[in-house]
Amino acid sequence: MDAGYGDLLAHEVKYVTQTIEKIMSLWSKDGKRNFTVKVPKSHRIKEFELLLKQMLIHYQVPVRTTIQEVPIEIKCTCGYSGEARTSDPEDVIKVLCPNCSKNKAKVISGKDIEVF
């Protein structure tokens, strides 16, 4: 495993930790036990899901989660509006316009992880 992969995992740990904080807050406040977590395609979904499950077990949070991958919707300077394409290099995932292949578009939706 190279250092770049470790950096990517560290990046996902940050978002998983924030997600667990949201889940724990809802769980302790409402007693809710089933959650849907919507994760944008700009994240490494498999790694995110694995880390989330492992950390929930570690912290002994008795909840169930369902992960849903959500598309990233953009509005590009070239005039395109719609679902973005994501690159998948080993170091950084970039959001790209499928029309002009540039990453200068504004993200309209699918930017944040949401917990329901």
C-alpha positions in Angstrom: 0.0 0.0 0.0 1.5 3.4 -1.0 1.4 6.6 1.0 -1.2 8.1 -1.3 -3.7 5.4 -0.3 -3.0 6.1 3.3 -3.8 9.8 2.7 -7.1 8.8 1.1 -8.0 6.7 4.0 -7.2 9.5 6.4 -9.4 11.8 4.3 -12.3 9.3 4.6 -11.8 8.9 8.4 -12.4 12.6 8.8 -15.8 12.3 7.0 -16.7 9.1 8.8 -16.0 10.7 12.2 -18.2 13.6 11.3 -21.0 11.2 10.2 -20.7 9.2 13.4 -21.1 12.4 15.4 -24.3 13.1 13.6 -25.6 9.6 14.0 -24.7 9.6 17.7 -26.4 12.9 18.3 -29.7 11.7 16.6 -29.4 8.3 18.4 -29.0 9.9 21.8 -31.6 12.6 21.3 -34.4 10.5 19.5 -33.4 6.9 20.1 -33.3 6.4 16.4 -31.6 3.2 15.4 -31.8 3.0 11.6 -30.1 5.6 9.4 -29.6 6.3 5.8 -26.3 7.9 4.9 -26.2 9.6 1.5 -22.6 9.8 0.3 -21.6 11.8 -2.8 -19.7 9.9 -5.6 -16.7 12.1 -4.9 -16.0 9.8 -1.9 -14.5 6.4 -1.9 -17.8 4.6 -1.1 -16.5 1.2 -0.2 -13.8 2.5 2.1 -16.3 5.0 3.7 -18.8 2.2 4.3 -16.2 -0.2 5.8 -14.8 2.5 8.1 -18.2 3.6 9.2 -19.2 0.1 10.2 -15.9 -0.6 12.0 -16.1 2.7 13.9 -19.7 2.1 14.9 -18.8 -1.3 16.3 -15.7 0.2 18.0 -17.8 2.9 19.7 -20.5 0.4 20.5 -23.3 2.4 18.9 -26.2 0.0 18.4 -27.5 1.4 15.1 -27.9 0.1 11.5 -26.8 2.2 8.5 -27.6 2.0 4.9 -25.2 3.8 2.5 -26.6 5.4 -0.6 -24.3 6.8 -3.2 -25.6 10.0 -4.6 -24.7 11.7 -7.9 -23.0 15.1 -8.0 -25.0 17.6 -10.0 -23.1 20.5 -11.5 -23.5 23.7 -13.6 -20.5 24.2 -15.8 -19.2 27.4 -17.4 -19.5 25.6 -20.8 -23.3 25.5 -20.3 -23.7 21.9 -19.2 -26.1 21.2 -16.2 -26.5 17.7 -14.9 -24.6 14.8 -13.4 -20.9 15.2 -13.1 -18.3 12.7 -14.0 -15.8 11.8 -11.4 -12.2 10.8 -12.1 -10.7 8.0 -10.2 -6.9 8.4 -10.0 -5.0 7.0 -7.1 -4.5 10.3 -5.4 -7.5 12.6 -5.7 -11.0 12.2 -7.1 -11.9 15.2 -9.3 -15.4 16.3 -10.3 -15.4 16.8 -14.1 -17.9 18.1 -16.6 -18.9 15.3 -19.0 -19.3 17.9 -21.7 -15.9 19.7 -21.7 -13.9 17.5 -19.3 -12.9 20.4 -17.1 -13.2 20.6 -13.3 -14.3 24.2 -13.2 -18.1 23.6 -12.6 -20.1 24.7 -9.6 -21.5 21.8 -7.6 -25.3 22.2 -7.3 -26.1 19.1 -5.3 -24.4 16.0 -4.0 -21.6 17.9 -2.2 -22.2 16.9 1.4 -22.8 13.7 3.3 -26.3 13.6 4.7 -27.7 11.5 7.5 -31.4 10.6 7.7 
